[in-house]
């Protein structure tokens, strides 16, 4: 018997996946965005629309802006 941990779960199996900002994402919510919103979220998130949506929420709550263009993958 091997001492390796069995590989189970992971993205696509309800486990969510870890985002660049360290937040654990669960099941996604479908949003329909126009091209302008997609471009804005992508710009705010350093190329990642999910991070851009979080950044927009941070700014709406009055929290300081985060520069996601320097975030590691």
N, C-alpha and C positions, 0 to 999 in steps of 0.2 A: 504494500500500500504506500502511495506517495504522500509526502508531507505538503504537497502543493495545495493551495486553496482552490476549490473548484471554481471555475469561471461561470458565474451565473449573473443574471440581471444585466444591468447596463442600460444605456440609452435605448429606447424603443421597447423596453419591457417594464415600464412604469417606475423605473428607478430615477428618472430625471437625469440631468447631466450638469456637471459643474461649469459655471460660466467663468469668463476671464476675471470678473470682479469677485469671485469666490462664493457668490450666491448659488444655492442649489435650486435649480429650476425643476418644477414638477411638470404635470401635464400642461401642455400649452393651451392657450386660449386663442382662438382664431379671430384675427382682426383683419378687416379689409381697409387697406391704406391706398391713397392715391399716390401718384408718382412723386409729388412734392413732399408728402409726409415720409415716404420711404427714403428719399434723398436726405431729408433733415435728420431722421433717426440714424441713418448710416453715418452721417457726418458727426453727429453728437457722440456716437459710439465708436468712433475710430474705425469705421468699416463694418461694425457689427450692429445690426438693427435692434437686437434685443438689448444690448448695452445702451444704445441710444434712447430706447424707450425708458429704461431705468433712469438715465441721466435727465431726460425731460421731466420725469416724476420728481427727481431730486430738486430740480430748479423750481418746479411749481410749489414744492413744500418750503422753499426758501433756504435749502441747504447749499453749501458751497459747491461750485462746479468741480467736476472731476475730469481730468484730461485723459480720455481713453485711448488717444493716439499713441501714448507711451506705455500702455498696459501690455503685459506679456500674454501670449496665448496659453 
